[in-house]
Amino acid sequence: MTARDAATAAAKNRIVDAVFRLVARGGVGAASLRKVADESGINIGSVRHHFGSHEGLMVAAAEEVGARMARRLERAMPATGSPLDVPGRRALVEAVCHAVLPVADDDRAELIVLAELITAARLRPEFRPLATRMGTDLRAVFREALQAAGVRDAELEAERLTAVVGGLTFELVYPHGSTDASLVAEVLRRHVADLIPA
């Protein structure tokens, strides 16, 4: 990587980090090109050059959420074969759930960005393809994990697991919900135990 490429990558990272902070504080509408430029300390011309528009910034933020999840999923999914015993099968599915639902305080902005983008897609058609793709990808990840764990009706169970994780995401992000990471982990553990009985 050349010095120029490294500088470009660093600038893009600063911009995306600024988008995360702004969306976490004020929703999708708070991440205008001007506000992102101010927050990142990078001039608006460069922000526009790298991402083009507000929609481009949101796509970049969603892609960063996806990249972080992909890195965690890579660690969660076994390289080859399937775990044969019940504890191993349960551990696999739980690890995948935690990869797509990070509960540490440092990861809360990631969940907020995800939830805000999905919420914005309801009224803003430009975000619908992005939200649809994110949902399709999530279901595919769960289906693959459930199949690897030998769960029957993996297609249907992936839908149920998507609903559970979506509900827990909502609970962690919005003020009426629980922010207790240990409670979230217990809900996931019990759901997975029901999916893979002893």
N, C-alpha and C positions, 0 to 999 in steps of 0.2 A: 504494500500500500504506500503510495506516495504521500509526501507531507501535505499536499493539497487535498488528496482524498481523505486523509485523516482529519484535516481541518473541516472539510465539508461534513463528514460523519459526526464530528463533535458538535458542529452547529445544529445539525438536524436533531441530534439527541437533546440538546438544550431546548430547542423549540418544542419537541414532543413532551419533554418534562414540564415545560411551561403550560402546555395544553392540559396535561394531567392536573396540575395545581389549580388552574383556572376552572376547569370543569368540576373538580372536587369542591371548590368553594362556591361556584355560582351556576353550575349547569352548562349545557352545551352552548347556550347563547352568550355566556361570559367569555368564551374563547374566540373573540373576534381577532382578525389579523392584527389590528392595532394593539389590542391588549396582550396578545401573545408576543408581539415584538417588544412591548414594554417589559413584560414579565421575564422574557428570556434575555433581554439586553442585546438583542440582535435587530438590526434595522428592518423596517417593514418591507423594504424592497427585497431583502434577502429572504425573509419569511415567504413572501409571495413567489419569489423565484424557486424556492425549494418545494413549496406545497400548493401554489396556485390560488387557492381559495379557502374559505372556511370549511367547505366540504372536504377539501384535500387534507386539511389539518385533522378533521375528525376521522377520516379514513386512516391517516397515519397513526392516530392514537389507538384506533381499534386494531390495527395491524401490530402495534407494540403490545397491546393486551394479549393478542393471539400468540406473538412470539414468546412472551413470558410464559404463557400456559404451555406452549410447545416444549420449552426447555424443561419445565417441571414434569410434563407428561413423558418425556424421553427418559427421565430418571424413574418414573413410576411403572412404566410398561416393561415386562420382561423381554429380553433380547430374543429368546427362542423358547418354544414350548409353553405349556400351561402349568400352573401350580396344581398339584394333584390333591393335596389335603385341603380340608375345609378352612383351617386358619389361613393357609396360603392364598386360597381363592378369595376369601374375604379381604385379606390384606391388599391384594391387587386392586380390587374394586374401590376400597377405601382410599388407597393412594391416588387413584385416578380422580376420585371425587375431590380430594384435597388439592390436587393439581389444578383443577378448574375452579375451585372455590377457596382461594387463599384467605385465611382468617387473621393473619398477623396484622397488627396496626400499620406496619410499613406497607402492607399490600392493600389497605383499605381504599386508597385512591384508585387502584386498578379496578376494584369492584364498582366504585362510584362511576368511573368513566364508562364501564360496560353498561351499567343500569341506565345511566343518562342517555347513552346512545340508543339503547333499545326503546326507552321512553320517547325520545325525540322522533323516532321512526314512525310513531303512531300518527303524528301530525305533519311530519316533514317527509314527503315522498322521496327526496334525494337520499335519505338515510335507510329507506326500506330494503334495498338490495343488500346493503351491508349487514343490517340486523338479521335478515333472512339467512344470509351466508353463515353468520355466527351461530345461529340456531341449528342449521344443518350440520355444521362442523361439530358442534357439541353433541348432537345426537349420534353422529358417526363415531365419535370417541367413546361414548358410553356403550354403544352397541359392540364395538370392538373389544372393549374391556370385559363386558358381560359374556361375550362369546368365548373369550380367552379363559374366563373363570367357569365356563361350562354351565351358565345360567340358561334355563329353558325359556323360550319365548323372548329371546334377547331384544327383538324389535320392540315389543310392547313394554318390556321392562326398561328399555332405554328411554321411552317416553315418560314412564313413571319417575325414573331417576332424574330426568330433565326437569320435571315439575318440582321434585323435592329440592334439587339444587337451586332452581329458579326462586322458589319460595324462601329458601335460606338466604340467598343473595339479597332479596328484597328486605328480609328481616335485618340483615347486617347493615344495609345502606340507609334505610329510611328510619326516621325518629321513633316510630312506634314499635320497632323491633328490638330484639335482643342483640347485644353486642358481645355476648359471652362466648368466646371461642371454644371453651370446653363443652358448652351445651350444644353448639353446632356439631362438634365432633361426635358427641353422644347420639344425636339424632341420626347422623350419617351411619354410625356404627350399628345402631338398631335396625335401620332400614336395610343395610347390607346383610345383617344377620337374618332378616326375614327373607331376603332374596336367596341366600345360600344357607339353608338350615343345616344343623349338625346331623 
